[in-house]
Amino acid sequence: MTPRERFLQTLLFGTPDRIPLEPGHGRESTRRRWYDDGLPRDVTNINEHAYRQAGGQLPWPAGGPAFPVNERMIPQFEEKVLEEREDSRIVQDWKGNVCEIGKEYGVEYLRNAIDFVTRRWVKCPVESWADWEAMKRRYDAAVPERLPADPVALGDQLVAREHAVVLHFSGPFWQMREWLGFEGLCLRFHDDPDLIRDMIAFWTDYVGRLLRRALQYVTPDMVHLSEDMAYKRFPMISPAMARQFLLPCWRQWGDIVREAGVPLYAMDSDGYIGDLIPLWIEAGMNACDPIEVAAGNDLVDFRRRFGRQMAYSGGVDKRAMAAGGQVLHDELRRLAPVIRDGGYIPSCDHGVPADVPWPHYQDYVRQLAQLTGWL
């Protein structure tokens, strides 16, 4: 099977020759730890290296071009340092947020997931209806540079691809948090629901237009949303409120996805998602990640409750990876029935943190390769 066929067969509860081996990825501080632990510094494909060290002989998936869609604001705000303090700095990021970060980080760390960066928000870009009306002008779905330079040629190239292509978009909760801040967003669901409705309607239309533009040129294997809308044990807003405000948006995008013949419609959210999965299923989603164990998610229980209506990626407790030994062995044994049942690509339940030693990660990759048919 090609990597694409293996990916689809796994998440659609088919019969893959083996399950994709996708252990996870460390960020900058994790890789620094691993190099200090003995990972050769010239290694760039860390997961393949760990697999080869475990004795793996199978061809490693080569990957291939994506079909990037740029949903981000145009123009962006200027990234700049506003104030240097003794142990921190106040910065403005590309989204217009003003926040405080440690001095070991530059403003560019807030653009992409380079490392795990703790921050304190000082000011968010939307504080009034006037701010919101100004913000809208930064999101024009028709701007040419939102799609690849030659979408026809790229789309034609991807027809015969052997790797999976995924389109990524921010969900309405995620995007409103970027504009209003977390506290401001949650308060406005109660205090100013008209603003929330206007934002959701705008974002629903905007992403819908981007989706339709992209789907003229490519049929991806998955459309993947990011929401991050749950705490430990509970969602950040009630399921009833999510149903009222967010479900219509998710469902409308789901209709577009299904009409285009895209086989997988997926959601990413940290935190405990057990109360949200029924809404995602209702919206037409059939996959989700990263299934954080520390938040109370239990894939064995989810499979019992939701059956094969939902597939998963992630779900391996990062704390067990840090502990290693019998703790890690027991964690992977706990997940083995779900792996065998299908509809699951096991992986770290978020970015791999720096408290995971390199020898433990090597052992984790070895055991995961055995469970997924790579060894």
TORRO-134832 format. One record per atom (N, C-alpha, C): x, y, z; residue in three letters. Coordinates in pm, whole numbers, plus 50000, padded with zeros to 5 digits. Layout:
<pts>
XYZala/...
</pts>
This chain:
<pts>
500834988050000met/500005000050000met/500875012550000met/500355023149941thr/501025036049951thr/500715042050089thr/501535051550134pro/501225058150262pro/499825064250264pro/499395069650152arg/498045075450146arg/496985064750167arg/497115053650097glu/496145042750112glu/496135037550255glu/497315036450314arg/497425031550452arg/496735041150549arg/496935054050530phe/496305064350613phe/494785063450604phe/494265062850483leu/492815062450464leu/492225049350514leu/492855038250481gln/492325025450524gln/492275024450676gln/493275030150743thr/493285029750890thr/492165037950949thr/492055050550910leu/491095059550973leu/489665056950927leu/489495050050816leu/488155046550768leu/487775032250804leu/488505026250898phe/488195012750946phe/488235002450833phe/489235003950747gly/489424994350639gly/490404983550681gly/491164978750583thr/492124967850609thr/493514971950560thr/494204980650635pro/495554984750595pro/496534973250609pro/497614973750528asp/498654963650543asp/499374965350676asp/499474977550724arg/499954980850857arg/499474995050890arg/499504998451014ile/499005011351060ile/500125021751045ile/499835033951002pro/500895043950990pro/501695045351120pro/503015045951107leu/503905047651222leu/504195062651235leu/503445069051324glu/503545083451344glu/503695086251493glu/504885083951550pro/505055084751696pro/504765098451755pro/505015109051680gly/504865122651730gly/506095130751695gly/506185142651751his/507305151551721his/507645159851844his/508935161551867gly/509375170651972gly/509555184651917gly/509455194352002arg/509725208151963arg/511175211551997arg/511545223951986glu/512945227951995glu/513595223152124glu/512955225352238ser/513555221452366ser/513665206352378ser/512715198952320thr/512765184352323thr/513935179252242thr/514075184552121arg/515195180152037arg/516525183652102arg/516605195152166arg/517835198852235arg/518155188452343arg/517145184352417arg/517325173952520arg/517815160952457arg/517195157052345trp/517545144452282trp/518975144652229trp/519415155752173tyr/520795156652126tyr/521765155352245tyr/521405161552357asp/522235160252477asp/522235145952529asp/521145138652506asp/521025124752550asp/521745114852459asp/522205119452343gly/522935110352255gly/522405109052114gly/521285115452082leu/520825115351944leu/521855122551857leu/522355116051751pro/523345122851666pro/522805136151613pro/523615146451619arg/523165159851584arg/522935161751435arg/523415152551355asp/523185153851211asp/521895146851167asp/521165140751261val/519915133951228val/518805144351214val/518135144051101thr/517015153251079thr/515665146251086thr/515575133951033asn/514335126351043asn/514435117351166asn/514005122851279ile/514235116251408ile/513435103351419ile/512195103251373asn/511385091151387asn/511915079751300asn/512345082851180glu/512935072351097glu/514205066951162glu/515025075951218his/516255071551284his/515935062151399his/514935065651481ala/514565057051594ala/514065043551544ala/513315043751436tyr/512815031251377tyr/513965022651326tyr/514935028551258arg/516085020951209arg/516915015451326arg/517065023351431gln/517805018751548gln/517125006751613gln/515795005851597ala/515054994551651ala/515114982351561ala/515764983551447gly/515894972451354gly/514914972751239gly/514184983851224gly/513204984851118gly/513834985450980gly/513274977750886gln/513814976750751gln/512854981750644gln/511604984350678leu/510614988050578leu/510885002150524leu/510485004950399pro/510695018450344pro/509955028950427pro/510635039950451trp/510015050950527trp/509215059750431trp/507995063750468pro/507175072050377pro/507905084750335pro/507865087350206ala/508625098750152ala/507895111950167ala/506585111850182gly/505855124450186gly/505745130650048gly/505345143250045gly/505185150049917gly/504555163649938gly/504285170849830pro/503775184549843pro/502375184949902pro/502115195349978ala/500785198250030ala/500065207549933ala/498835210949967phe/498105221249894phe/497775232149997phe/498735241350021pro/498545251050129pro/497465261250099pro/496625263750199val/495595274150191val/495865283750307val/496025296350276asn/496395306450376asn/495135313450427asn/494695309750547glu/493525316150607glu/493895328450690glu/495185330550713arg/495605341050806arg/495305355050752arg/495235364250845met/494885378050807met/495915383750710met/495415391650617ile/496245399150523ile/495675413350517ile/496465423550559pro/497835422850609pro/497865418550755pro/499035413550797gln/499235410150936gln/499755422251013gln/499675421351145phe/500235431751230phe/501755430651232phe/502405441551266glu/503865441451276glu/504285433751401glu/505205424451384glu/505785417451498glu/506885426351557glu/506785429151686lys/507785438151745lys/507835436551897lys/508995440051952val/509185440352096val/508785454252145val/507875454852239leu/507385467652291leu/508125472052417leu/508595462152494glu/509255465552620glu/510145454052664glu/511355457052704glu/512255447152763glu/512215448452914glu/511945437252982arg/511945437053128arg/513085428353177arg/513255427453309glu/514405420353363glu/514395405553321glu/513235398953332asp/513165384653301asp/512175381453189asp/511645391553124ser/510635389153021ser/510625400752922ser/509805399552819arg/509615410352725arg/508145410952686arg/507675423152660ile/506325425552612ile/506415427052461ile/505625419152388val/505735418952243val/504345420152181val/504325424552056gln/503125423751973gln/503365413151867gln/502425403551855asp/502605393051757asp/501885396551627asp/501975387551529trp/501425390051395trp/499915391251394trp/499265386351500lys/497795387051509lys/497315399651578lys/498245407951629gly/497855420051699gly/497725418351848gly/498025406251899asn/498005404052043asn/499245410052107asn/499075416252222val/500195420752303val/500295411152421val/501475405052438cys/501615395452546cys/503035395652602cys/503185389552718glu/504465388652787glu/505015374552772glu/506275373452730ile/506925360452713ile/508305360952778ile/508905349252799gly/510235348552856gly/511285354152761gly/512375358852817lys/513415365152735lys/514135355152645lys/513965342252672glu/514615332252587glu/513895330652453glu/512735337152438tyr/511955335852315tyr/511885349052240tyr/511925348052107gly/511685359752023gly/510235360151981gly/509845371051915val/508465372551870val/508085361351773val/509055356351698glu/508765346051598glu/508255333051662glu/508505331051791tyr/508005319051859tyr/506495319151873tyr/505865330551857leu/504415331451866leu/503755329751730leu/504545328351626arg/503985326651491arg/503675312051464arg/504585303151498asn/504405288851473asn/504845281051597asn/504565268151599ala/504835259751717ala/506305255551720ala/507195265351740ile/508625262351747ile/508945255151877ile/508335259851985asp/508565253952117asp/507345256552205asp/507385250952324phe/506295253052421phe/506555266452490phe/505755276552457val/505995290152506val/504835294352596val/505135296452724thr/504145301952816thr/504075316952795thr/502875322252791arg/502715336652768arg/501585342052855arg/501625355052878arg/500555362052950arg/500005372752857arg/498705371652827trp/498115381352736trp/497885394552808trp/498265405352744val/498085418852798val/496925425852729val/496845424352597lys/495805431252520lys/495535423152393lys/494265422052357cys/493875414852236cys/493385424852131cys/493415421052004pro/493195431051898pro/491735435551884pro/490765427951934val/489355431951921val/488795434452060val/488495446952089glu/487915450652218glu/486575457552203glu/486145459852077ser/484905467152053ser/484345463051917ser/483125466951889trp/482535464651757trp/483345471751648trp/483875483551680ala/484675491051582ala/485945483251547ala/486585477351651asp/487765469051625asp/487395457151537asp/486235451451562trp/485805439851486trp/485555443451339trp/484915454751315glu/484675458851176glu/485995461251104glu/486985466551174ala/488305468551112ala/488995455251086ala/488835445851179met/489465432851164met/488935425351042met/487645426551016lys/487045419450903lys/487755422450772lys/488255434550760arg/488865438550633arg/490175431250605arg/490705424450704arg/491945416850686arg/491695402750631arg/490435399150613tyr/490085385650570tyr/489235386250443tyr/489905386050332asp/489245385850201asp/489565372350137asp/488565363850124ala/488795350350073ala/489225350149928ala/489025361149856ala/489335361449713ala/490775365649683ala/491535369649786val/492915373849763val/493695362449698val/494355364749584pro/495005353749511pro/496015345949594pro/496795352949679glu/497865345949750glu/497365336649861glu/496075335349877arg/495565325549974arg/495695311249922arg/495845309649793leu/496055296449733leu/497465295749674leu/497955283849641pro/499275282749577pro/499355290849449pro/500575294149411ala/500785302949295ala/500165297349169ala/500255284249147asp/499635277849031asp/498785266249080asp/497575269049128pro/496765258349187pro/496375247549088pro/496215251148961val/495845241048860val/496955230848845val/498185235548829ala/499315226348811ala/499535217848935ala/499445223949052leu/499645216449176leu/498525206149194leu/497295210249167gly/496185200849176gly/496345189149083gly/496775191748960asp/497015180948864asp/498125171548914asp/499165177348973gln/500275169349025gln/499815160149137gln/498845164749216leu/498425157249335leu/497395146349304leu/496895145849183val/495885135649150val/496425121649174val/497645119149132ala/498225105749143ala/499135104449266ala/498935112449367arg/499815112549483arg/499775099349559arg/500885096549630glu/500955084849716glu/500975088649863glu/500915101549893his/500885106450031his/499545113350057his/499155114050183ala/497895120550220ala/498045135650214ala/496985142350168val/496925156950165val/495805161450258val/496145170650348val/495195175550448val/495095190750437val/493875195850435leu/493655210250442leu/493315213850587leu/493995223950640his/493815228050779his/493135241650788his/492165242650879phe/491495255450904phe/491255257051054phe/491205269551097ser/490825272451235ser/489305272151247ser/488825265651351gly/487395265851378gly/486975279251436gly/485675281651451pro/485205294651499pro/485635297751642pro/485635287751732phe/486035290451870phe/487495294651874phe/488335287051806trp/489775290151800trp/489985304351747trp/489335307751636gln/489595320551574gln/489095332151659gln/487925330451719met/487415341251806met/488325343351926met/488915332551978arg/489865334152088arg/491075342352045arg/491495340751919glu/492615348751869glu/492275363551865glu/491025366751839trp/490605380751830trp/490295386851967trp/489635379152052leu/489085384552177leu/489875380552301leu/490725370452289gly/491335364552407gly/490375354652470gly/490925345352547phe/490095334652602phe/489035340152697phe/489445348252792glu/488485353552889glu/487455362452820glu/487925371052730gly/486995379852659gly/485995372052576gly/486445361252513leu/485545353052433leu/484475346652520leu/484895340252629cys/483915333152712cys/482905342752774cys/483345354552815leu/482405364252872leu/481415369152768leu/481865371052646arg/480965376552543arg/479905366552497arg/480155353552513phe/479075344052485phe/477835347552568phe/478065352852688his/476955356652776his/476605371452763his/477635379952761asp/477395394452769asp/477085400952635asp/477615395552526asp/477415401652394asp/477255390752289asp/476195382652300pro/476025371652205pro/475855376152061pro/475405388552040asp/475255393351902asp/476625394751835asp/477625399151911leu/478975399951855leu/479485385851821leu/479265376351910ile/479685362651885ile/479005357151760ile/477725359451747arg/477005354451628arg/477545360751501arg/477855373551507asp/478375380251388asp/479745374751350asp/480585372551450met/481915366951425met/481805352951364met/480935344651421ile/480795331051371ile/480245331051229ile/479255339551203ala/478695340151068ala/479755344550968ala/480565354451007phe/481625359150918phe/482645348050891phe/483085341250998trp/484105330950982trp/483565318850906trp/482305315550929thr/481685304450856thr/481705307350706thr/481325319350669asp/481305323050527asp/482725323750470asp/483635329750545tyr/485005331550498tyr/485695318150471tyr/485675309150568val/486315296150549val/485575287950444val/484245289250441gly/483485282350336gly/483925286550197gly/484165299550179arg/484645304350048arg/486045299050017arg/486925298950119leu/488265293450096leu/488205278650062leu/487365271350134leu/487205257150105leu/486775254849960leu/485765262149919arg/485255260249783arg/486305264049679arg/487065274449705arg/488145278149612arg/489155266849600arg/489595261549715ala/490615250949712ala/490085238249647ala/488825234949676leu/488265222349627leu/488005222549477leu/488135234149414gln/488095234549268gln/489305227549206gln/490415227149283tyr/491685222449228tyr/492155209149287tyr/491735205849408val/492225193849475val/491125187849560val/491075174649566thr/490225167749662thr/491145161949768thr/491245168349884pro/492165163349987pro/491645150550049pro/492485144250127asp/492085132350200asp/491405135750331asp/491675147650382met/491095151950508met/490985167150510met/489895172250566val/489795186250607val/489825186150760val/490785193250816his/491095192450960his/490895206151024his/490075206751127leu/489815219151200leu/490575219051333leu/490915231051381ser/491505232651514ser/490575241251599ser/490255236551720glu/489405244251810glu/490025246551947glu/490715236452005asp/491275237752141asp/490275244252235asp/489175237352262met/488085243352338met/487695235252461met/488675228452523ala/488345220652641ala/489445221952747ala/489005222252872tyr/489885221452987tyr/490115206753022tyr/490795204653136lys/490825191453196lys/489445188353250lys/488855177653203arg/487575172153248arg/486345178453186arg/486425191053140phe/485225197553087phe/485565206252967phe/484595208352875pro/484815218152767pro/484785232352822pro/485315241752746met/485405255652791met/484065262952787met/483175258552701ile/481795262952707ile/480945250252711ile/479715251452758ser/478885239552775ser/478565233252640ser/478305220152639pro/477865213852515pro/476615220452458pro/475705224952545ala/474495231752497ala/474845244652424ala/475795252252478met/476225264652414met/476975261752284met/477805251152285ala/478495247252161ala/477485243252055ala/476445236252093arg/475405232551998arg/474725244851940arg/474425254352024gln/473705266351980gln/474545275051887gln/475805277451926phe/476615287151854phe/477515280951746phe/478125269351774leu/479195264151689leu/478745253151594leu/477815244751637leu/477425233451555leu/476945237351415leu/476165248151398pro/475745251751262pro/476915254451168pro/477975260651221cys/479175263151140cys/479855249951103cys/480105241551202trp/480765228751174trp/479955220751072trp/478635220851088arg/477785213050998arg/477825218750856arg/477825231950843gln/477845238050710gln/479135234750637gln/480265235550707trp/481525231550644trp/481525216650612trp/480925208650699gly/480845194350674gly/480075191150547gly/479025198850520asp/478275196750396asp/479165199250275asp/479985209750282ile/480905212850172ile/481905201450154ile/482435196650264val/483435185850261val/482855173250197val/481665169450241arg/481055157150188arg/480685158450041arg/480155170150004glu/479775172249864glu/480985171349772glu/482165174749823ala/483385174249743ala/484005160249740ala/483455150949817gly/483995137449819gly/485215135549906gly/485425144650004val/486555143250096val/486195132750200val/487015122250216pro/486615111150302pro/486695113750452pro/487575123050495leu/487785125150638leu/487575139850674leu/486775142050776tyr/486495155450829tyr/486825154650978tyr/487865161851021ala/488465159251152ala/488535171751237ala/488625169451369met/488715180251467met/489895178051560met/490615188851588asp/491695188951686asp/491255197551803asp/491275191851922ser/491055199852043ser/491815193452158ser/492565201652230asp/493165197252355asp/492055195852460asp/492435190652577gly/491505189552688gly/490555177652675gly/489605176952769tyr/488655165952771tyr/487575168252667tyr/487465159052571ile/486565161152458ile/485365151752457ile/485225143652562gly/484165133752562gly/482775139552550gly/482565151752602asp/481255158152591asp/481035164952457asp/482105166452379leu/482005173252250leu/481935163652132leu/482465151652150ile/482475142052039ile/481085139751981ile/480025138552062pro/478695136652002pro/478295148151909pro/478675160351942leu/478385171751855leu/479195170851726leu/480455166651736trp/481285165551617trp/480745154751524trp/480295143751581ile/479685133251499ile/478445138751430ile/477635146351503glu/476435152251445glu/476775161851331glu/477925168551342ala/478365177851238ala/478945170751117ala/479085157551124gly/479625149951011gly/481085146351024gly/481705149451138met/483125146151156met/483285131251186met/484395125751140asn/484645111551161asn/486055108651210asn/486785119051255ala/488125117051314ala/488425128751406ala/489255126151509cys/489665137251597cys/490995133751663cys/491635143751721asp/492925142651787asp/493075154451883asp/494075154851975pro/495125144852001pro/494805135552117pro/493635136452180ile/493165127152282ile/494115127152403ile/494215138452472glu/495125139952585glu/494665131552704glu/495515122652749val/495165113552858val/495075120952991val/495975130553015ala/495965137853141ala/494675145853162ala/493955148453054ala/492695155853064ala/491505146753093ala/491745133753101gly/490675124353131gly/490155116753011gly/490725118852893asn/490285111452775asn/490775096952784asn/489895087752750asp/490205073452753asp/489715067352623asp/490635063852534leu/490245058752404leu/489485045652412leu/489795037452509val/489065024852523val/487595027852555val/487365037452644asp/486005041452677asp/485325048252558asp/486055056852486phe/485475063652370phe/485045053352264phe/485825043152241arg/485465033252142arg/484195025752187arg/484095023052316arg/482895016652367arg/481665025652351arg/481845038652376arg/480715048052374arg/480305052052232arg/481295054352146phe/481005060052014phe/481225050351899phe/481725038551931gly/481905028351830gly/482785033151715gly/482405029651594arg/483185033151477arg/482675045751407arg/481905053651482gln/481495066651428gln/482655076551431gln/483685073951511met/484785083351525met/486115075851525met/487055080651442ala/488425075651441ala/489305085551516ala/490515081251552tyr/491355089451640tyr/492815089051597tyr/493525099851630ser/494985100151622ser/495495105851753ser/496625100851799gly/497175105551927gly/496955095252035gly/496605099952156gly/496125091352262gly/497155084052345gly/498475085252317val/499495079052399val/499955089152504val/499835085652630asp/500105094852741asp/501575098952742asp/501815111952723lys/503175117152723lys/503865114752858lys/503105114052965arg/503695111553098arg/504265097353105arg/503595087853039ala/504115074253035ala/505385073652951ala/505445081752846met/506665082252765met/507815087752848met/507545097452933ala/508595103053019ala/509045092853123ala/508085085153178ala/508425075353280ala/509185063453222ala/508785059053101gly/509445047753037gly/509175034653110gly/509945024453072gly/509885011653139gly/508505005353140gly/508134999753255gln/506864992753267gln/505685002053251gln/505845014553293val/504745024253279val/504395026353132val/505415027953050leu/505195029452906leu/504625016652846leu/505175005352885his/504664992552833his/503184990852866his/502794994152989asp/501394992853029asp/500495002452953asp/501005014352924glu/500205024052849glu/499925019052708glu/500935013752642leu/500735008752506leu/499874996052506leu/500004987852609arg/499154975952620arg/497684980052640arg/497464991052715arg/496104996152735arg/495454999752602arg/496235005152509leu/495705009852381leu/495664998952274leu/496294987652300ala/496394977152197ala/495034972752143ala/493974971352225pro/492684967252169pro/492114977252069pro/492334990152094val/491845000352001val/492665000051873val/493964997851884ile/494814996751766ile/494324985151680ile/494044973751743arg/493594962051668arg/492214964151606arg/491384971951671asp/490014974051621asp/489974983051499asp/491024990851476gly/491074999851361gly/490585013851394gly/490675022451293gly/490235036151314gly/491085043751412gly/492365040551421tyr/493225046951521tyr/494675046651476tyr/495295058651472ile/496725060051451ile/497345064351583ile/497995055251655pro/498555058951786pro/499735068451772pro/499775078151861ser/500825088351859ser/500825095151995ser/501845103252021cys/501875111152143cys/500635120152148cys/500075121852268asp/498825129252280asp/499005144452278asp/500105149252228his/500375163352199his/501815163852152his/502405175652145gly/503835176252115gly/504615168952224gly/505695162052185val/506485154452282val/507295164252366val/507095164552499pro/507765174452584pro/509215170552613pro/509935180052669ala/511375178352691ala/511685169352809ala/510685164952886asp/510965155752996asp/510975141152950asp/510825138852819val/510915125352763val/512365122852720val/513105114252791pro/514505111652753pro/514575104452618pro/515665106452549trp/515845100152419trp/515795084852428trp/516435078252526pro/516305063652532pro/514845059052549pro/514045066552626his/512635063052642his/511885064752511his/512225075252438tyr/511545077452310tyr/511905066452212tyr/513165062252209gln/513565051252122gln/512775038652155gln/512635035652283asp/511905023752324asp/510425025052287asp/509895036952300tyr/508505039552261tyr/508295037052111tyr/509195042052029val/509075039851885val/509185024951853val/510085017951920arg/510225003551896arg/508934996151929arg/508354998852046gln/507124992052084gln/505964995851992gln/505915008551954leu/504845012951866leu/504975006351729leu/506195004751681ala/506414998051553ala/505964983551558ala/506154977051671gln/505674963351685gln/504144962651683gln/503504971951752leu/502044971851760leu/501374975451627leu/502054983051544thr/501444987851420thr/501884979951297thr/502694969651316gly/503074961051205gly/504324965151129gly/505134973851187trp/506354978351122trp/507564969951163trp/507444962251269leu/508514953251314leu/507934939251335leu/
</pts>
